């Protein structure tokens, strides 16, 4: 009986945490959300952030609405996030420097400075672009579908620099 109660309490705690995992305002972009996966990003042993992928579908579909939530373990300037994002977009194959410069300007305007514990959530809107939230506050929108695909491709494209994290996020076994 004790085990059953403990299990039920843990299950209820998980449900409570899951229901608060993405900002309520992000919930307006889809009827339902399913967590697909979660993983940590580290660099030379230092944890940078925990990433969670949420989807409006039961499995990852790059053409559906999804949300990527990054909870930071370190502080970063917003312009550093923009610069690193452009570098990763180049790495996965984006070669048009004029477009990358325009996209960096978008990100410089949208991405806030983050500190340890902050959660930045990006919602991919098929055919439209992306919206970004810091906690539950809308920090910006980028109405450019090509930008959105390239940005989320940093984590979700098969050419990502972090294939193990990608597999974790989309719920694939190694």
Residue pairs with C-beta under 8 A, 6 or more apart in sequence:
18 35
21 35
21 52
21 54
21 69
22 33
22 54
22 67
22 69
22 121
23 121
23 133
23 135
23 136
24 136
25 133
25 136
25 138
26 67
26 121
26 123
26 131
26 133
27 33
29 56
29 65
29 67
29 123
29 125
29 131
30 56
30 65
31 56
32 56
33 54
33 55
33 56
33 67
34 54
34 55
34 56
34 57
34 58
35 52
35 53
35 54
36 53
36 54
36 55
36 59
36 60
36 66
36 169
36 170
36 171
37 52
37 53
37 167
37 168
37 169
37 170
37 171
38 50
38 51
38 52
38 53
38 168
38 169
39 50
39 51
39 164
39 165
39 168
39 169
40 47
40 49
40 50
40 51
40 165
41 47
41 48
41 49
41 50
41 51
41 162
41 165
42 48
46 74
47 73
47 74
48 72
48 73
48 74
49 70
49 71
49 72
49 73
49 74
50 70
50 71
50 73
51 68
51 69
51 70
51 155
51 165
51 169
52 68
52 69
52 71
52 169
53 60
53 66
53 67
53 68
53 69
53 155
53 156
53 169
53 170
54 66
54 67
54 68
54 69
55 61
55 64
55 65
55 66
55 67
56 64
56 65
56 66
57 64
57 66
59 171
60 66
60 156
60 169
60 170
60 171
62 149
62 156
63 126
64 126
65 123
65 124
65 125
65 126
66 123
66 124
66 152
67 121
67 122
67 123
67 124
68 121
68 122
68 124
68 152
68 155
68 156
68 169
69 119
69 120
69 121
70 119
70 120
70 121
71 117
71 118
71 119
72 114
72 115
72 116
72 117
72 118
72 119
72 120
73 116
74 116
75 113
75 114
75 115
75 116
76 113
76 114
77 113
78 107
78 108
78 110
78 111
78 112
78 113
78 114
79 108
79 111
81 107
81 111
81 114
82 104
82 107
82 108
82 111
83 104
85 104
85 107
85 151
85 154
86 100
86 103
86 104
86 107
88 154
88 160
88 161
89 100
89 103
89 150
89 151
89 153
89 154
90 100
91 159
91 161
92 150
92 153
92 154
92 157
92 159
92 160
92 161
93 159
94 100
94 150
99 146
103 142
103 144
103 147
103 150
103 151
106 142
106 144
106 147
107 142
107 151
109 140
110 132
110 139
110 140
110 141
110 142
111 120
111 132
111 139
111 140
112 120
112 134
112 139
114 120
114 134
118 134
118 135
119 134
119 135
120 132
120 133
120 134
120 139
121 132
121 133
122 130
122 131
122 132
122 133
122 151
122 152
123 130
123 131
123 132
123 133
124 130
124 148
124 152
125 131
125 148
126 145
127 145
128 143
128 145
128 148
129 141
129 142
129 143
129 144
129 145
129 147
129 148
130 141
130 142
130 147
130 148
130 151
130 152
131 138
131 140
131 141
131 142
132 138
132 139
132 140
132 141
132 142
133 139
142 148
142 151
153 159
153 160
154 160
155 162
155 165
155 166
155 169
156 166
156 169
156 170
157 166
158 166
160 166
164 174
166 172
167 173
167 174
